[in-house]
Structure formats: structure tokens, C-alpha cells
Amino acid sequence: MEGCVGCDLTLLVAIFACCIASDKSDGELAMLAAFFNSLGDNLALIAVKRDNCEGEARGTSYPF
């Protein structure tokens, strides 16, 4: 697994999730999961939009 940065990140996230979950109720965990899911979706949308704007400057933008 030498150079497997993605695996390292996955392990780190799993450990972080276990630490957060250790003292939260199921309802709190559901709320946190929904929050971070929404955060991730919005960050992905921002990244795509930025790439699209930069693509317009290069002449390689998406149609949206």
C-alpha cells in the first residue's frame, strides 16, 4: 500500500467518525450525517462551478 494516499484518508475518516459517534445519540448522528452529506454536495457543486468558470476562460466549459 505504499503511496496509497486515498487509503490513508479513508482510514482517517473512519477513525474520526468512530470518535464522533462514541458520545452521540442516534438522532445526533443522523443530523451530523445529513449535515456533512449536504456540505460535501455543496463543496462538489462549488468545485464544478469553479472548474466551469475556469473552463470558459480556456474555451472548455460545460454547457451548464
N, C-alpha and C positions, 0 to 999 in steps of 0.2 A: 504493500500500500504506500510505497514511497511516492511522495508528490501528490497524494490524493487529498487535495485541499477541500474538495466538496465533502468527502467523508469526515474529515475533521470538523467541518462546520456542522454537519448533521449530528454528530455526536455531541458537540457543544450545545446545540439547540435542545436535544433530548435531555441532557443534564439540567439545563436551565428550566425546561418545562417541569421536570420532576421536582426541582427545588420550589418553584412557584406553587405547584399543586399540593405540596405537603401540608400546608396550613390553610387551604381554601375549601369552601363548600362546593358542592356540585354546581349550584347556581352561580357562584362567583367564577368558577372555572368556565362555565358556559358563556358568561358575559365577557370574560377575558378572551376566550377563543374567538367569539364574534368580533370583538374589538380589533384584535390583531389580524384576523382574516380581512376585515374591512380596510385596515391600514395597509396591508400588503397589496390588496387590489388597487387602492388609490395610488400607492407608490409605483406600481406597474403601469398604471394609466399615465402618470406624470412622465415616467421614463419613455413610454412610447410617443407621447406628445412632443417631448423634447427632441427625440430622435427624428420625428417627422418634421419639426421646425428646422432642425439642422439639415435634414434631407432636402428641404425646399431650397436652402442656400446652395446645396450641391447639385440640385436638379434630380434628386432621387427620393422624393417624398411619397408617402402613402396617400391614397385617394380620400382619406378622412381627416 
